[in-house]
Amino acid sequence: MSNRAYPLEKTRNIGIMAHIDAGKTTLTERILFYTGRTHKIGEVHEGAATMDWMAQEQERGITITSAATTCFWQNNRINIIDTPGHVDFTVEVQRSLKVLDSSIAVFNSRVGVEPQSETVWRQANKYSVPRMAFMNKMDIIGADFLYAVGTIKNRLHANAVPIQLPIGKEDDLVGVIDLMTMEAVYFLGDKGQDMLKKKVEEDTALPADLAKQAKEYREKMVESIAETDDALMNKFFEGEEILVPELKAALKRAVVNNLIVPCLCGSAYKNVGVQLLIDAVVDYCPSPTEIPAIKGCDVDDKTLVVERHSSDEEPFAALAFKIMTDPFVGSLTFFRVYSGALDKGSYVLNSSRNKKERISRILQMHANTREELDKVFSGDIAAAVGLKDTNTGDTLCDEDNPVILEAMEFPEPVISLAIEPKTKEGQEKMGVALQRLAKEDPTFRTYTNKETGQTIISGMGELHLEIIVDRMLREFKVEANVGNPQVAYKESFRNAVDVEGKYIKQSGGRGQYGHCKVRFTPMDANAEHTYKFINSTVGGSIPKEYIPAIDEGIHEATQSGTLAGYPVLGVQAEVYDGSYHDVDSSEMAFKIAGSMAFKEAMRKGNPVLLEPIMRVEVDVPETYMGDVIGDLNSRRGRIEGMESAHGVQSIHALVPLAEMFGYATDLRSKTQGRGNYVMEPHHYEECPRSIQEKVLAGKNQ
């Protein structure tokens, strides 16, 4: 491609993922500062400009830069996607990991792996994202690089290999030793922008025991890398010297195949080690051509697998991974181009919804500016302005070569609130605001309760909905009153039943006739598919054109159970017999017969209420552990396990969501503000009889 500024091999799409307080934002800011110093055109920016801009961005909501930022380093182009640290927003992490090629996991080097880091790590495992680890905050009291690396091995069961060692720690941190080249690197200047490199054996200022430790850890590193490569293994055993370029190439292959997690160290705040981290991104992280081609399915035949390779010559295919509302340009849809190229002003097909979209403007976020682009190429991450029908997870592709890329699967919301505007005028504004927010965030839903007429919002947790209400006030100027939280209960039935649904209406003229016999069997309510329809009629007892109508009737009826009108999970329906009338039968009649059969089955099948169970992790100082465990037990919690590190106990429990409301306040008061917790939906399970009666009584009032 002649008009491509950076070849694909020199493009990196990375994410920075971390626990809330590991220093991710500071690190991103430093990366932008160092890479923004000289842009590709060669103009040298003053550091001050980059930093000031951050302060104004905070006033305007920093997220605009954090969704995806592009920067440049040694003739390579790096797209950085930011991921939040809070577990209510796991969906954010999930969708960013989906479009990344690799990621940097940032850890606080005093504590190493923290509970939320595990959640993010598990998601990265799910998508097989290659990773590097950066042990940040080496300047704080108690920082311990090797301890932090140990926590990655023990808790995350990853093959963590240090490729650097810190020179000094806490207040004495001055630089790092690069074990690849065996150089001591010191960071000088007020912003650490000047690097001084000395060979370890020639550096007289280096303590002797540190030089000895560096030698020992280099041997360990070489051995770990050689274990992943047969050719190097032979050299290693024969005692031949392995050259640095060979080591780097082998380490890159090991990172891409998720065999090794290289560990680096430094302090973003004190400007130590950041440039070497960006070097490592270029050296060891894969470019879009070095990872497996993305798989999708054919638009007409969902079973047919289609591959799209990272190349500008292939047909255009991209995945929309985030939608944001920007005060200056309106709706921005961030997308990752997997194959092909796209010109500004052209039309694309949204194959997930079968709608055409016009790409009127394409923007790219740089460290401190937005650039209007005329064209984007495969491997790029950019934002389109003003797409009307595109939601998160949709595929945008070439009209003549449609494909649906693997869509993202998002968890169902677990908590609901009733919400109403404080003033009559706010009603319409609130509707618009909720619609926009639901488009940006796939785990947030809004609907109107048909029985009460109230507007209901649902999301992943109390914090999630609190932030939604707060954003409505700040961004859309809508003041709202919020009701008490409601739990998203579901229903199921215990016993297999055999029922028949008969809908016959014959009163002169054209009548209605639908009759089906159906076996209902309970399935696992937590399985991937919670509804299954089987047709085993023989001999044309029901004409085949009416079978889909029965399926539709049953499926629609499962949206509202007979106990309290909650959706029903875990239903297998098998139609095995029935009858029809030549004149009076119609699709509608069979649809009604199907839903009647389901309602009858729910009545006979011993219906039960299911409640959402959350996986809760509580971190508390050991002194408060007894109180906290007692409190969790009183909330019908089951303690699954405990771990301790540095005087902090991490308690793992499964607790019903209904008992977790207001837990944040209770935990703070029980631990004098020192405890914190995270929770995520785990599964649905049957309600105890007493709780079920209470819920049903409340529902019927």
Buried (B, 14 or more C-beta within 10 A) or exposed (E): EEEBEBBBEBBBBBBBBBBBEBBBBBBBBBBBBBBBBBBEEEEEBEBEEBBEBBEEBEEEBBEBBBBBBBBBBEEBBBBBBBBBBBBBBBBBBBBBBBBBBBBBBBBBBBBBBBBBBBBBBEBBBEBEBBBBBBBBBBBBEEBBBBBBBBBBBBBBEBBBBBBBBBBBBBEEBBBBBBBBBBBBBBBEEEBBBEBBEBEBEEBEEBEEEBBEBBEEBBEEBBEBBBBBBEEBBEBBEEEEEBEEEBBBBBBBBBBBEBBBBBBBBBBBBBBBBBBBBBBBBBBBBBBBBBBEBBEBBBBEEEEEEBEBBBBBEBBBBBBBBBBBBBEEBEBBBBBBBBBBBBEBEBEBBBBBEEBEBEBEBBBBBBBBEBEEBEBBBBBBBBBBBBBEEBBBBBBBBBEEBBBBBBBBEBEBBBBBBBBEBEEEEBEEBBBEBBEBBBBBBBBBBBEEEEEEEBBBBBBBBBBBBBBBBEBBEEBBEBEBEBBEBBBBBBBBBEEEBBBBBBBEEEEEEEBBBBBBBBBBBBBEBBEEEBBEBEBEBEEEBBEEEBBBBBBBBBBEBBEBBBBBEBBBBBBBBBBBBBBBBEEBBBBEBBBBBBBBBBBBBBBBBEBBBBBBBBBBBBBBBEEBBEBBBEBBEEBBBEBEEEBEBEEBBBBBBBBBBBBBBEBBEBBEEBBEEBBBBBBBBBEBBBBEEEBBEEBBEEBEE
